[in-house]
Amino acid sequence: MKVEYDPKRDLLYLWLKAPGTKATRTKTIAPGVHADFGLEDELIGLEVLDASEVLQDNVQFEVDVDVSGRPLEVS
């Protein structure tokens, strides 16, 4: 897992697969939070737009991600 933050764009990206893994689809799962899925519909990462506003002073946040009954694999 890798976390990247771009302070100029206030964008946080949480890689759950190898950084650079290409997304085949993206689903909005909460306002400003997008889940990226790979070729086999596996969750590859989470993107948080306006991260300082979404996270505020919190280091953690919760979102529900429907992975269609498949176990979530994190590498």
C-alpha positions as a Markdown table, in Angstrom:
| # | Residue | x | y | z |
|---|---|---|---|---|
| 1 | Met | 0.0 | 0.0 | 0.0 |
| 2 | Lys | 1.2 | 3.5 | -0.8 |
| 3 | Val | -0.2 | 6.9 | 0.0 |
| 4 | Glu | 0.5 | 9.9 | -2.2 |
| 5 | Tyr | -0.6 | 13.5 | -1.6 |
| 6 | Asp | -0.4 | 16.4 | -4.0 |
| 7 | Pro | -0.6 | 19.6 | -1.9 |
| 8 | Lys | -1.1 | 21.9 | -5.0 |
| 9 | Arg | -4.2 | 20.0 | -6.1 |
| 10 | Asp | -5.1 | 18.9 | -2.5 |
| 11 | Leu | -5.4 | 15.3 | -3.8 |
| 12 | Leu | -4.8 | 12.2 | -1.8 |
| 13 | Tyr | -4.4 | 8.8 | -3.5 |
| 14 | Leu | -4.3 | 5.5 | -1.6 |
| 15 | Trp | -2.7 | 2.8 | -3.8 |
| 16 | Leu | -3.9 | -0.7 | -2.8 |
| 17 | Lys | -2.1 | -2.3 | -5.8 |
| 18 | Ala | 1.2 | -1.4 | -7.3 |
| 19 | Pro | 1.5 | 2.3 | -8.0 |
| 20 | Gly | 0.8 | 3.0 | -11.7 |
| 21 | Thr | -1.7 | 0.1 | -12.1 |
| 22 | Lys | -4.2 | 1.2 | -14.7 |
| 23 | Ala | -7.9 | 1.6 | -13.8 |
| 24 | Thr | -10.5 | 0.3 | -16.1 |
| 25 | Arg | -13.4 | 2.0 | -14.2 |
| 26 | Thr | -14.0 | 4.5 | -11.5 |
| 27 | Lys | -16.9 | 4.7 | -9.1 |
| 28 | Thr | -17.8 | 7.6 | -6.9 |
| 29 | Ile | -18.4 | 6.2 | -3.4 |
| 30 | Ala | -18.8 | 9.4 | -1.4 |
| 31 | Pro | -18.6 | 13.1 | -2.3 |
| 32 | Gly | -15.0 | 13.7 | -3.4 |
| 33 | Val | -14.0 | 10.0 | -2.9 |
| 34 | His | -13.5 | 7.8 | -6.0 |
| 35 | Ala | -12.7 | 4.1 | -6.1 |
| 36 | Asp | -10.6 | 2.8 | -9.0 |
| 37 | Phe | -11.0 | -0.8 | -10.2 |
| 38 | Gly | -8.6 | -2.8 | -12.4 |
| 39 | Leu | -9.1 | -5.3 | -15.3 |
| 40 | Glu | -10.4 | -8.1 | -13.1 |
| 41 | Asp | -12.7 | -5.6 | -11.2 |
| 42 | Glu | -10.3 | -5.5 | -8.2 |
| 43 | Leu | -10.0 | -2.4 | -6.1 |
| 44 | Ile | -6.7 | -0.7 | -7.0 |
| 45 | Gly | -7.0 | 2.6 | -5.2 |
| 46 | Leu | -8.9 | 5.4 | -3.6 |
| 47 | Glu | -8.7 | 9.0 | -4.7 |
| 48 | Val | -9.8 | 11.8 | -2.4 |
| 49 | Leu | -10.4 | 15.2 | -4.0 |
| 50 | Asp | -10.2 | 18.3 | -1.7 |
| 51 | Ala | -8.5 | 16.0 | 0.8 |
| 52 | Ser | -7.9 | 18.6 | 3.5 |
| 53 | Glu | -11.6 | 19.4 | 3.4 |
| 54 | Val | -12.8 | 15.8 | 3.3 |
| 55 | Leu | -10.3 | 14.6 | 6.0 |
| 56 | Gln | -10.1 | 17.9 | 8.0 |
| 57 | Asp | -8.1 | 17.0 | 11.1 |
| 58 | Asn | -8.8 | 13.3 | 10.8 |
| 59 | Val | -6.1 | 10.8 | 9.9 |
| 60 | Gln | -8.7 | 8.2 | 9.1 |
| 61 | Phe | -12.0 | 8.1 | 7.3 |
| 62 | Glu | -14.5 | 5.5 | 6.4 |
| 63 | Val | -16.2 | 4.6 | 3.1 |
| 64 | Asp | -18.2 | 1.7 | 1.9 |
| 65 | Val | -17.0 | 0.0 | -1.2 |
| 66 | Asp | -19.0 | -2.7 | -3.0 |
| 67 | Val | -16.7 | -5.2 | -4.4 |
| 68 | Ser | -19.5 | -7.4 | -5.6 |
| 69 | Gly | -19.2 | -10.1 | -3.0 |
| 70 | Arg | -15.5 | -10.7 | -3.8 |
| 71 | Pro | -12.9 | -10.6 | -1.0 |
| 72 | Leu | -10.8 | -7.5 | -0.9 |
| 73 | Glu | -7.2 | -8.2 | -1.7 |
| 74 | Val | -4.6 | -5.7 | -0.7 |
| 75 | Ser | -1.0 | -6.1 | -2.0 |
